[in-house]
Amino acid sequence: MSNSTPATGNEKTKSQGRRSLCSPSRVIHIRQIPDGVTEAEVISLGVPFGKVTNVLMLRGKGQAFLEMASIDAAVSMVNCYALATPLLHNQPVYMQYSHYKELRIDNQPNQAIVMFHKNNQFQALLQYADAMNAYYAKMALDGHCIYTGCCTLRIDFSKFTKLTVKYNNDKSRDFTRTDLPFGDGHRTVETSLSTPFATQNTIFPSYTGPPGFAPALGFPQGAGPSALPVPGALGPLTVTTSAAPGHMTVPGIPGNSVLLVSNLNPEAITPYGLFILFGVYGDVHRVKIMFKKRGIALVQMADATQAQLAINYLNGQKLYGRVMHTTLSKYQTIQLPREGQEDTGLTKDYSNSPLHRFKNPCSKNFQNIFPPSATLHLSNIPPSVTVDDLKNLFTSKGSTVKGFKFFQKDCKMALIQLGSVEEAVHALIELHNHDFGENQHLRVSFSKSSI
């Protein structure tokens, strides 16, 4: 996407945190982007609000432009992140409407496929015309089966960013070049790292057919996820969102509220713990810990916006000694176990829980969403509870108390500083809704302040 240029004018850099005076536009200007952030991560900020149609990274300036499919989607995105500043690589980024009304793509279409065997697996490299198509293809197809019950796709972004195809045959093909010879089937891969996102590495671990005859997947220029052509040696196969026999059902990418949480500590994690932690960033409706893989869980939030907030704040957070990975799931909902189905309490429905923080649209919780921190905000403290009572309570849960103070104007609230962010995460899970007796329950959240 490095060849993309804005349609008109020059974007003026705004100071940090300053609100834009521009009228709403489909193009959003994002600032203060840390080094190392990829186009995929920038795109992920916009996906919950609607289709992202273009992205332009200004890496030397720590800025980017993100173009949404509609002004309504852009307005929803800007309004949401005005209330809760998003994080990239644990650093806040800021956004405003751009003066540009659209981003113009100068790239010429460039689609190629290369198939090969590696480590006894049938694999393919697919290059799309731009990063956007590659991103949507990965989101829509990763983990799905080409045929019912077999040929499961495992898709990730390749270290290669450009494919140079010399031959159009059963092992390689350049869809923009009809003049290439059939050749001997060997491939050439250029390893330029200028645009790390446009090439996909697709693995077919369960394919058992002859080489070169596994269906190859690709989006045509401008196609959406509801009609995905699958060109292959036997001709195109259209995959639609209908559940036709033998076809994949591709979920709509924008609007997904189910999160895939992995690298969890199976000895410590519980559905309730995930409900409390993810509930800091939205209302959790259901949680499912995988029966055979206890280190993986699904968390269903109330909506896609809350799901994205949870990703922004919790992906990469250490929990019970492991770095947690959080991303959007391919599933659209968590199914509750059928009667008689073995589950052992690993799937829980919290859709009617009284502990939801965001049921009231006027709740102050919307203005107090912060990343995990070593300092916790405590509220709803009964008058009879002392400093020592609270220190002893947190110490009993394994926390190291570094500091404590009551609010001067409201003794029902206090700040407590613990030994680390991970300690604070554990304490929040253990002590949010702690019962002091007489229907007095402690409220715990992360604080942006320090003591």
C-alpha positions in Angstrom: 0.0 0.0 0.0 3.0 2.3 0.0 2.1 3.6 -3.5 -1.3 4.8 -2.4 -1.7 8.6 -2.3 -4.4 10.8 -1.0 -6.7 12.3 -3.5 -6.1 16.0 -2.8 -4.3 18.5 -0.6 -1.9 18.0 2.3 -2.9 16.6 5.7 -2.0 18.9 8.6 -0.6 17.3 11.7 -2.6 18.0 14.8 -1.3 18.1 18.3 -1.8 15.1 20.5 -5.3 14.7 21.8 -6.7 17.7 19.9 -10.1 17.2 18.4 -10.3 17.7 14.6 -12.4 20.6 13.2 -12.9 18.7 10.0 -16.4 17.6 8.9 -17.0 13.9 9.0 -15.3 12.0 6.2 -14.8 8.3 5.3 -11.1 8.9 5.7 -9.7 8.9 9.2 -6.3 10.2 10.1 -4.5 8.2 12.8 -1.5 9.7 14.7 1.2 8.6 17.2 1.5 5.1 15.7 4.4 3.3 17.3 7.2 1.8 15.2 6.6 -1.8 14.1 2.8 -1.5 13.9 1.6 -3.3 10.7 -1.1 -2.4 8.3 -3.1 -5.4 9.6 -3.1 -3.9 13.1 -4.3 -0.5 11.8 -7.0 -2.1 9.7 -8.2 -4.0 12.8 -9.1 -0.7 14.5 -11.8 -0.1 11.8 -13.1 -3.6 11.1 -15.7 -3.7 14.0 -17.4 -0.6 12.6 -17.8 -1.6 9.0 -15.9 -2.5 5.9 -12.4 -0.9 5.5 -11.8 0.0 1.9 -8.2 1.4 2.0 -5.3 2.1 4.2 -2.2 4.3 3.7 0.7 4.0 6.2 3.1 7.0 6.7 5.7 5.0 8.6 8.3 7.7 8.9 5.8 10.0 10.5 4.0 7.5 12.7 0.7 8.2 11.0 -1.8 6.4 8.8 -5.0 7.1 6.9 -7.9 4.6 7.1 -10.8 4.7 4.6 -14.1 3.3 5.6 -16.8 2.2 3.2 -19.3 4.7 4.6 -19.3 7.9 6.5 -21.6 6.3 9.1 -18.9 3.7 9.8 -16.3 6.4 10.1 -18.5 8.4 12.5 -19.1 5.3 14.7 -15.4 4.6 14.8 -14.3 8.1 15.8 -17.1 8.5 18.4 -16.2 5.2 20.0 -12.5 5.9 20.2 -13.1 9.4 21.5 -14.5 7.7 24.6 -11.9 5.0 24.9 -8.5 5.7 23.4 -7.3 2.6 21.4 -3.8 1.1 22.0 -1.4 -0.2 19.4 1.6 -2.1 20.9 0.4 -0.8 24.4 0.6 2.8 23.3 -2.3 5.2 22.7 -3.1 6.3 19.2 -5.3 9.3 18.3 -7.6 9.8 15.4 -9.7 12.4 13.7 -11.5 13.0 10.4 -9.2 13.7 7.5 -9.5 16.6 5.1 -9.5 13.9 2.4 -12.8 12.4 1.2 -11.2 9.3 -0.3 -7.8 7.6 -0.8 -6.7 6.9 -4.3 -4.9 3.6 -5.0 -2.2 3.8 -7.6 -1.4 0.1 -7.4 -2.0 -2.0 -10.4 -3.8 -5.3 -9.8 -1.3 -8.0 -8.8 -2.6 -11.5 -8.0 -0.5 -14.6 -8.0 -0.5 -18.1 -6.6 2.4 -20.5 -6.0 1.9 -24.0 -4.7 4.5 -26.3 -3.1 5.2 -29.0 -0.5 7.0 -28.3 2.7 7.3 -30.4 5.8 4.9 -33.0 4.3 2.3 -30.3 4.0 0.7 -28.9 0.8 1.1 -25.2 1.0 0.5 -22.1 -1.2 1.5 -18.5 -1.4 -1.2 -16.1 -2.5 -0.6 -12.5 -3.4 -3.5 -10.1 -3.5 -3.8 -6.8 -5.2 -3.6 -5.0 -1.9 -3.4 -5.5 1.9 -7.2 -5.0 2.3 -8.1 -8.0 0.2 -5.5 -10.1 2.0 -6.7 -9.1 5.4 -10.4 -9.9 4.6 -9.4 -13.3 3.0 -7.5 -14.3 6.1 -10.3 -13.2 8.4 -13.0 -15.0 6.4 -11.3 -18.3 5.6 -8.8 -19.1 8.3 -9.9 -22.3 10.0 -12.6 -23.2 7.5 -12.7 -26.4 5.4 -12.5 -26.3 1.6 -14.8 -29.4 1.5 -17.1 -30.5 4.3 -15.0 -32.0 7.0 -11.7 -32.0 5.3 -9.0 -29.7 3.8 -8.9 -27.3 6.7 -7.2 -24.0 5.9 -4.5 -22.6 8.1 -3.8 -19.0 6.9 -1.1 -16.6 8.1 0.8 -13.6 6.6 4.0 -14.6 4.8 7.4 -13.0 5.3 7.4 -12.6 1.5 5.8 -9.5 0.1 6.0 -10.2 -3.6 5.7 -13.2 -5.9 7.3 -13.3 -9.3 5.7 -16.1 -11.3 7.5 -17.2 -14.5 5.0 -20.0 -15.5 1.3 -20.4 -15.6 0.7 -24.1 -14.8 -0.6 -26.4 -12.2 1.9 -25.2 -9.5 2.0 -21.4 -10.1 -0.1 -18.8 -11.8 -0.1 -15.0 -12.3 -3.7 -14.0 -12.9 -2.6 -10.6 -14.4 -0.4 -12.3 -17.1 -2.0 -14.5 -19.7 1.2 -14.5 -21.8 3.3 -16.6 -19.5 4.5 -20.1 -20.8 3.5 -23.4 -19.1 7.2 -24.0 -18.3 8.5 -26.7 -15.9 6.5 -25.6 -12.8 9.4 -24.0 -10.8 8.7 -20.8 -9.0 10.6 -17.7 -8.1 9.8 -15.7 -5.0 11.1 -12.2 -4.5 11.7 -11.4 -0.8 11.3 -7.6 -0.8 10.1 -6.4 2.6 8.7 -3.0 1.5 5.0 -3.9 2.0 4.7 -6.7 4.6 1.1 -7.7 4.2 0.1 -8.4 0.7 1.1 -12.1 0.5 -0.6 -14.9 2.3 0.8 -18.3 3.3 -2.0 -20.9 3.0 -1.5 -24.4 4.3 -3.6 -27.5 3.4 -2.5 -30.0 6.1 -5.1 -32.6 5.3 -5.0 -32.5 1.5 -4.3 -35.9 0.1 -5.0 -35.4 -3.6 -2.4 -35.1 -6.4 -0.1 -32.1 -6.4 -1.4 -29.0 -8.1 -5.1 -30.0 -7.8 -6.1 -28.5 -4.4 -8.4 -25.6 -5.0 -6.6 -22.2 -4.8 -8.4 -19.4 -3.0 -8.5 -15.7 -4.1 -10.6 -12.6 -4.0 -11.2 -10.8 -7.3 -10.5 -7.1 -7.2 -13.2 -5.4 -5.1 -15.1 -8.5 -4.2 -16.6 -8.9 -0.8 -16.6 -11.9 1.5 -20.1 -12.9 0.6 -19.1 -14.3 -2.8 -15.6 -15.7 -2.8 -14.3 -17.3 -6.1 -12.1 -20.3 -5.6 -10.2 -20.8 -8.8 -8.6 -24.2 -9.3 -7.5 -26.7 -11.8 -11.1 -27.9 -12.2 -12.6 -24.5 -12.7 -14.1 -21.8 -10.3 -16.2 -22.8 -7.3 -18.3 -20.0 -5.8 -18.4 -20.0 -2.0 -21.4 -18.0 -0.7 -22.8 -17.3 2.7 -25.5 -19.9 2.1 -25.1 -23.2 3.9 -25.2 -25.3 0.7 -23.9 -28.8 0.9 -20.1 -28.9 0.3 -19.7 -25.2 0.6 -18.1 -23.1 3.3 -20.3 -20.6 5.2 -18.2 -17.5 5.4 -19.0 -15.3 8.3 -19.5 -11.6 7.8 -16.2 -10.0 9.0 -17.5 -6.7 10.3 -19.7 -7.1 13.4 -18.1 -10.1 14.9 -18.3 -10.0 18.7 -16.7 -13.4 19.6 -13.1 -13.4 20.7 -10.6 -16.2 20.5 -8.3 -16.1 23.5 -5.3 -18.4 23.5 -2.1 -19.3 25.5 -4.1 -19.3 28.7 -2.9 -21.2 31.8 -5.2 -24.2 31.9 -4.5 -24.8 35.6 -5.7 -21.3 36.7 -8.2 -20.0 34.1 -11.9 -20.2 34.7 -15.0 -19.0 32.7 -15.7 -16.6 35.6 -12.2 -15.2 35.6 -12.5 -14.4 31.9 -16.0 -12.9 32.4 -14.7 -10.5 35.0 -11.5 -9.5 33.2 -13.1 -9.0 29.7 -16.1 -7.4 31.4 -13.9 -4.4 32.1 -14.1 -3.5 28.4 -17.7 -4.6 27.6 -20.6 -6.8 28.7 -19.6 -10.4 28.3 -22.5 -12.6 27.3 -20.9 -16.1 27.1 -17.5 -17.8 27.8 -16.4 -21.2 26.6 -13.1 -22.9 27.6 -12.3 -25.6 25.1 -12.8 -29.1 26.5 -9.8 -30.7 24.9 -7.6 -27.6 24.8 -8.0 -25.8 28.1 -5.5 -23.1 27.2 -7.9 -21.8 24.5 -11.3 -20.0 25.1 -14.0 -18.1 23.3 -15.4 -14.9 24.8 -18.6 -13.4 23.4 -19.0 -9.7 23.9 -22.2 -7.7 23.6 -21.1 -6.2 20.3 -18.2 -5.8 17.9 -17.1 -2.5 19.3 -16.6 -4.0 22.8 -14.8 -6.9 21.2 -12.3 -4.6 19.5 -11.8 -2.7 22.8 -11.0 -6.0 24.5 -8.5 -6.9 21.8 -6.8 -3.5 22.0 -6.4 -3.6 25.8 -5.9 -7.3 26.6 -4.0 -8.8 23.7 -0.5 -9.4 25.0 -1.5 -9.0 28.6 0.2 -11.5 31.1 -2.4 -13.6 32.9 -1.4 -16.3 35.4 2.2 -16.4 34.1 1.4 -16.6 30.4 1.1 -13.9 27.7 -2.5 -14.0 26.5 -3.3 -13.7 22.8 -6.7 -12.2 21.9 -8.1 -11.8 18.4 -11.4 -12.1 16.6 -12.8 -15.6 16.3 -14.2 -17.1 13.1 -17.4 -17.9 15.1 -20.3 -15.5 15.3 -21.8 -16.9 18.6 -20.9 -19.3 21.4 -23.3 -22.3 21.4 -24.4 -23.5 24.8 -23.9 -27.3 25.4 -26.8 -29.5 24.5 -28.6 -31.5 27.2 -26.4 -34.5 28.2 -23.4 -33.1 26.4 -20.1 -33.3 28.4 -19.0 -29.9 29.3 -17.9 -29.9 33.1 -18.8 -26.3 33.6 -16.5 -24.9 30.9 -19.3 -23.0 29.0 -21.1 -20.3 30.9 -23.9 -17.9 29.9 -23.6 -14.5 31.5 -26.0 -12.6 29.2 -28.2 -11.7 32.2 -25.5 -11.1 34.8 -26.0 -8.2 37.2 -22.3 -7.5 37.0 -22.4 -6.0 33.5 -20.8 -2.6 33.6 -22.3 -1.1 30.4 -26.0 -1.9 30.5 -26.8 1.7 31.3 -25.9 3.9 28.2 -25.3 6.8 30.6 -22.9 4.9 32.8 -19.7 6.6 33.8 -17.9 3.4 33.1 -17.8 4.4 29.4 -15.6 7.3 30.3 -13.3 5.2 32.6 -12.0 2.5 30.3 -8.2 2.2 30.7 -5.6 -0.3 30.0 -4.5 -2.8 32.7 -2.3 -1.0 35.2 -0.7 -1.7 38.6 -3.1 0.9 40.2 -6.7 -0.2 40.8 -9.7 2.1 41.4 -11.9 0.8 44.2 -15.5 2.0 44.8 -18.6 1.2 46.8 -16.5 0.8 49.9 -18.6 0.7 53.1 -17.9 3.3 55.8 -16.9 0.6 58.3 -14.0 -0.7 56.1 -10.6 0.7 57.0 -7.3 1.1 55.2 -5.9 -1.9 57.0 -9.0 -4.0 56.1 -8.5 -3.3 52.4 -4.7 -3.9 52.5 -5.2 -7.2 54.3 -7.9 -8.2 51.8 -5.6 -7.7 48.8 -2.6 -9.2 50.6 -4.7 -12.3 51.3 -5.1 -12.8 47.5 -1.3 -12.7 46.9 -0.9 -9.1 46.1 1.9 -6.8 47.2 0.4 -3.5 48.3 2.8 -0.6 47.4 0.4 2.3 48.1 -3.1 3.2 49.1 -5.2 6.3 49.5 -8.9 7.2 50.0 -10.4 9.9 47.8 -10.7 13.1 49.9 -14.1 14.0 48.6 -15.6 10.5 48.6 -14.4 8.0 51.2 -16.4 5.3 49.3 -13.6 5.3 46.7 -9.9 4.7 46.9 -6.8 3.9 44.8 -4.5 0.9 45.6 -1.2 0.3 43.9 0.1 -3.2 43.7 3.4 -4.8 42.8 2.8 -5.3 39.1 0.2 -5.0 36.3 -0.2 -8.8 36.4 -0.9 -8.7 40.2 -3.5 -6.1 39.6 -5.2 -8.2 36.9 -5.3 -11.2 39.2 -6.6 -9.0 42.1 -9.4 -7.5 39.9 -10.5 -11.0 38.9 -10.5 -12.2 42.6 -12.0 -9.1 44.3 -14.4 -7.4 41.9 -17.8 -7.8 43.5 -16.2 -8.9 46.8 -19.0 -9.1 49.4 -18.4 -7.0 52.5 -21.8 -8.1 53.9 -25.1 -6.3 54.2 -25.4 -6.2 50.4 -22.2 -4.1 50.0 -20.0 -5.3 47.1 -16.6 -3.9 46.1 -16.2 -2.5 42.6 -12.7 -2.8 41.1 -11.4 -1.3 37.8 -8.1 -0.2 36.3 -7.0 3.4 37.0 -5.0 5.8 34.8 -3.7 7.5 38.0 -0.8 6.5 40.2 -0.2 7.0 43.9 
